[in-house]
């Protein structure tokens, strides 16, 4: 029967083709799918014989899609995505519990003001676990993590919470003193963000006085700034509520952008696309 060779193509063959094409390597596709390199190669070989055409040009240390393989790939991706989305919609069990791991600063300053929106989006129990964001230790039992960096993690779902921008802030009462703000005490925060050294280099501000207060969390440093203990080089998105209420005031108009920020990350095994959309929407809207 004409066309019968295309009937009932084994799904595992097609998945092997899509993974190898996306990763650009049989070996990388094997790692992703939990198979051996020879199993990936064998499945793609079976698929090519069934289709009657070569899908890859095999070279000594690399592979490349043929014209036929490149033309077929977007159709395969569309079909697999449709299959996954329909499976989630029809058979996926909605999570009634969610665990979010983040720093104390993010939980207090970013998530808490959005709790109403978050609880409506999740519709179940939410557990917060504080974590040190600089660690790379795995948290296999965490559904969602919020980490500081540039987004170069392997998880399927990744979304920056905001664009990081730094600027000096202080309690208004401290700024009313009859002295230049550059001479006021400074507050520093340990961690991956730019600090006073970078700010001084950018703006030409004197590097003295050296900060007399240093904290290992941004939330603690912000509390000290609210108490009038000094000038803090702050993350403007994280202290937006204090600036809006007048508890803190910006000093000048200069800002220091930073290429890294907080990212919301999760794997597709833990959340469906719909759940991820609701979660990221609740936490990334201003």
Order of alpha helices (4+ residues) and beta strands (2+ residues): alpha-alpha-alpha-beta-beta-alpha-beta-alpha-beta-beta-beta-beta-alpha-beta-alpha-beta-alpha-beta-alpha-beta-beta-beta-alpha
